[in-house]
Structure formats: C-alpha cells, structure tokens
Amino acid sequence: MDNWMEQPLSVLMVSTSYPQSLADWRGLFIRHLADALSRRKNINLRIWAPAGEHHHSASFVTTIREAAWLSKLMASGGIAHLYRSGGLRSVAEPIALMRFLYHAYRRLSPDTTIYHINWIQNALPLPNDEKPALISVLGTDLQLLRLPLMKPMLRSIFRQRRTAICPNAEWMVPVLQNAFEDCAVIQHVPFGIDPSWYELKRTRDCPKNVDWIVVTRLTKNKLGHLFDWCEPVFSGNQRRLNLFGPMQETVSLPKWIQYHGPTTPSDLKTRWFPSACGLITLSQHAEGRPQVMLEAMAAGLPIVASGIPAHQNMISHNQTGWICNTPSEFLKG
C-alpha cells in the first residue's frame, strides 16, 4: 500500500461539459478543477470531455468522434436538460452517452489508477476492475436518481470498488446518504471560485438609475418567478433588470427586460459586477451550489434569492443576502 501511494496517480477525469477557453462559461468550474489537479506533481491527469484549453501537464484522451458528439451534447444543454425537455432525444442521447462511456472506460482502464467522474450517472458503465472512483454530484443529478432502477444499478457499481460520492452542497448529503451510505463514502466537497472575484473593485454608491443583473440559463425552472415578481419594480421604472444566459427553452421575454444573451466571466468582471446594484436569482431549479452566486458574494454584490435549499445553504437571510418565498418578501428586499 505504501509503494502504491508513492507512485503518481493516473487519474481519469470524466465530464460531459468542459469550456473551450477561460472565456467560455460552460463547465468553467470543471476547467478550474482539472487545472488544480494538473498542478499536483503526484497526479497524471487524463481528461475525457469535450475538447478545450487545458493545463500543459494534462492530456485529453477523448477520440475525435467522442469529442464531436460531446460538444453537440453540451451545446444542446446537456443530458439533464434533454431529459427534462422530453421527446425522442431524451431517451436516445443518454443511451448514446452510455455507449460512448462504456467503450471509453474499457479503452482507458488499463492505464487508470482512479476514476474522477463528474455527474453520478456517468458511473453506470464503469467496468468491474475494482479501481476506486471519486464522483462529484450536482443538484441536477438528484433528479436523475428518480429514474426507475437508477439507484439499484449505481449501488451495484459502487459495491465493486471503493467509492466516494462528493456533492458540492451540504443539503444533498442526507439524500445521498439515504441512497448510498452502505456502499460509498459521502463527503461534501464544495467547488471553489477564481481568486480574481475577490479582487474586483466595486462602485459602492449605487445611483438611482441602477442596474440589477440575473445570470442564468433561460428555462422555466431556472427563471422561476422572475418576471412576475420583478415587473412592479422594473417595469416603467428607472431601475433596469439585465438578463444574461443562453436560451435553452422557448421563453417569452417581457419588453422591460434587458436581455443580453450568453455572457462570459470576463464581461461580468469588467463591465457588470463592478457597477451593478445586485444579483437576483429566483430559480426553482434543483440547484447544487450556484457558482455565479459565489462569485457575486466574493465581489461584494448584494443578492436577492428564492428560498430553495441551495440558496438557503449559502445565504444568511438579511445578513449576507435576502431570501424570499413570496412577492411581498421579494419587494421588501
């Protein structure tokens, strides 16, 4: 065992999302995680994910065909989004992903010491090679656990190896313990953010003509009550509500919303976070630990958020932000 620990770990990181560059918002936290692992001298990191810029000591092991398919999957919003959308692709794409992973795991297993798998469903095609696995979990993963036979199939996979399941938010720990505590270690491991968000200089005096911002994927659940609750505050008012993010569902936007489309971290840092009066998120989605909220808090932005578990876990009401569950509570914020 001691000799095994002295050898460099050959880590296979698996993810269905990965940014093309640091300016790409999609899966940027996976890039940061991969970079952190790559800086460890005792780790040899190989990445199975859509192609993108990476640390010089890491290597991509995705084939050209796999990378092209993963890029299309990421552009369509990912497996969880397709599943929620319904239709033929909600069945066909998960099956295709499992086939790609099945062959990739068996191709790469001989040179792998430990699997680092992002999203719990991606562990389903693991081979019975007894090699340990660390699995990160987001809030959307818990929705997929409701699928028939998902839990029993995962339990069978976990029993074949030492397994650590690492949710990025504390509120998910009891749910995962209830499902897998007898066959895996459940350990809360929050994702961090780039230190540059803490260094951001903000304009402390908000003028009366203020800009508030919303950064989210545009889906019904991610938007939540945003339009209804915000209309009395922003419609026909000097205040402006600026909405950023990709349109992933057909959503009709009110005329008083300033919609800017997808954004980048650099644009938020240089243009919006320094002068915005605050960040609003009224999501009803199964959030894990929203990165944009962490970045906003690090930059010193006030936050008004819906009272879902992920937000309540991050914000102390009326101290580090404002939690609201009704329109009247929102207006008080």
Order of alpha helices (4+ residues) and beta strands (2+ residues): alpha-beta-alpha-beta-beta-alpha-alpha-alpha-beta-beta-alpha-alpha-beta-alpha-beta-beta-alpha-alpha-beta-beta-beta-alpha-beta-alpha-beta-alpha
